[in-house]
Amino acid sequence: MLPKLYAHPFSSYCQKVLIALYENGTAFEWRLLEAPGSPAMQEFEALWPLKRFPVLVDAGHTVLESSIIIEHLGVHHPGPVRLVPQDLQAALEVRMLDRFFDNYVSTPQQKIVFDRIRAEADRDPYGVAEARTMLDSAYAWLDGFIAGREWAAGNTFSLADCAAAPALFYADWSHPIGARFPHVRAYRQRLLARPSFARAVEEARPYRSYFPLGAPDRD
């Protein structure tokens, strides 16, 4: 049986896993998490009561969290693109960068988005300001780090880039990557040109009206 992916195409963490699947041409069954109460949603909620996606079910095993799903795919469904290096030191850098993009780009970006979804009386302007400051700090660090590199961990596309692509894609919508970060802007464009991510972006395009800040008329 094919692995089943419980996911939504507009979710950044789902796109992260989709990039890995598309990089290696891994066949899988989509379980689209769209309609409340749908069979896919009921299955998903029974599998993971915390209701955070994506979730992968493979050979009877339920695999949680995007980074772990990608590592699972590398072990059980390897393909031509190895997303975590065999070399242990190189693998540590890839994993560190994966955490950087999840924790210091995706997390503050989502803080800005989720705050907009709240009722006006429940919003947290101080928290949003902190999130914007965090993003500026992350952009600044990354701009120096990525200079001279094609991909996050060097010349080879990796798990780190799977994390970076949707993180920077949506972060630039929520808190634009300014001209003072030219290396980050160029890296984001390289990610958008990568066929695996370009496919994920196109699949998510019909859902852009969901973006509460208003999806910009670009990308």
Secondary structure as UniProt FT lines:
FT   STRAND          4..7
FT   TURN            9..10
FT   HELIX           12..23
FT   TURN            24..25
FT   STRAND          29..32
FT   TURN            36..37
FT   HELIX           39..47
FT   TURN            49..50
FT   STRAND          55..58
FT   TURN            59..60
FT   STRAND          61..64
FT   HELIX           66..76
FT   HELIX           88..101
FT   HELIX           102..106
FT   HELIX           107..117
FT   HELIX           120..122
FT   HELIX           125..146
FT   TURN            147..148
FT   TURN            152..153
FT   HELIX           159..174
FT   TURN            179..180
FT   HELIX           182..193
FT   HELIX           195..204
FT   HELIX           205..210
FT   TURN            212..213
//
